[in-house]
Amino acid sequence: MQYFNIQLASQLSGVASATIRAWEKRYNAVVPDRAENKHRLYSENDIEKLAVLFSLTELGQSIGKIAHLELEELKVIYTRLTHRPYEERHVVTPNHEKIDTEKMLLNFFLALASYKLDIISHELEKAGMMLSPRELCLKILIPLFQEIGNKVYKNELNIAQEHTLSALVRFYLGQMIGQHYQKTLTRDDLILITTPEGELHEIGILGAALLCVHYGLKIIYLGANLPAESLAEAANALNPKAIILGVSRYELSDEQSLDDYLKKLKLHLTTDPDLLIGGNVKPQMRSELEKKKNQFFPSLNALDDFLSKF
């Protein structure tokens, strides 16, 4: 079941946001869940009920006399008044092509250039409310950090600004993953998500977690920089279907390569999870990984395609 903020609930049900709030406060018409930031979250059933209530008030019914009724009771009243069955609205996510993601990205860059952290926080919160986890990952996260990388390379942004944005993104995405995870879990297969010891870049695995959440997959997010022995211990205890490893380079440290890490991991594993490796490594290294029956994903878009069929 999908959940929506009050703006989208209003758009989908046809009931003004102010009216929704009034019906909640005065008549307890719907009781939305609350996100961690206390914002309302409306289920598909909530939106359906709001739509039926709106139709009935247009037919002359008093909201105070019908707001407490269950959805099916409201539909019976509608049928009795109109002599035809109520046509259910199939609640779907609105057309996000209308959401100006380019403007969102521009706002991020302008705010980052002047260290306007409050604006960055606002844009992240807004993106989380308006976009699905998948859209947030593919339409905001990927282009945002690609552009950040380009600007750092051109000395248009400094490393401190990049780290500032990364810290804020980690904070908000962590909240969003937790919030959506509770609402959208539909599968029992478990996926562990982490990066190898020596790999500190976390944005990629946060994006992977968002994609898993979107597809209703059960995840445990282990964070970055996890030793092979610790990951094997967790996998042996939890018996996951798969492990997602995010990497940004093949040589993890002066002492250890990605291949060394994987050998050590497999040595300690007593279970047999699929190893899904994603990130930026040279093509020849990728070929070596795949020869050893590791599945490699050069981008989050490629991982998204795989998870959609997982």
Stockholm file with secondary structure:
# STOCKHOLM 1.0

chainA/1-310         MQYFNIQLASQLSGVASATIRAWEKRYNAVVPDRAENKHRLYSENDIEKLAVLFSLTELGQSIGKIAHLELEELKVIYTRLTHRPYEERHVVTPNHEKIDTEKMLLNFFLALASYKLDIISHELEKAGMMLSPRELCLKILIPLFQEIGNKVYKNELNIAQEHTLSALVRFYLGQMIGQHYQKTLTRDDLILITTPEGELHEIGILGAALLCVHYGLKIIYLGANLPAESLAEAANALNPKAIILGVSRYELSDEQSLDDYLKKLKLHLTTDPDLLIGGNVKPQMRSELEKKKNQFFPSLNALDDFLSKF
#=GR chainA/1-310 SS CCEECHHHHHHHHCCCHHHHHHHHHHHCCCCCEECTTCCEEEEHHHHHHHHHHHHHHHTTCCHHHHTTSCHHHHHHHHHHHHSSCCCCCCCCCCCGGGSCHHHHHHHHHHHHHTTCHHHHHHHHHHHHHHSCHHHIIIIIIHHHHHHHHHHHHTTSSCHHHHHHHHHHHHHHHHHHHHHHHHHHCCCCCEEEEEEETTCCCCHHHHHHHHHHHHTTCEEEEEEEEECHHHHHHHHHHHCCSEEEEEESCSBCSSSCBHHHHHHHHHHHCSSCCEEEEEECCCHHHHHHHHHTTCEEESSHHHHHHHHTTC
#=GC SS_cons         CCEECHHHHHHHHCCCHHHHHHHHHHHCCCCCEECTTCCEEEEHHHHHHHHHHHHHHHTTCCHHHHTTSCHHHHHHHHHHHHSSCCCCCCCCCCCGGGSCHHHHHHHHHHHHHTTCHHHHHHHHHHHHHHSCHHHIIIIIIHHHHHHHHHHHHTTSSCHHHHHHHHHHHHHHHHHHHHHHHHHHCCCCCEEEEEEETTCCCCHHHHHHHHHHHHTTCEEEEEEEEECHHHHHHHHHHHCCSEEEEEESCSBCSSSCBHHHHHHHHHHHCSSCCEEEEEECCCHHHHHHHHHTTCEEESSHHHHHHHHTTC
//
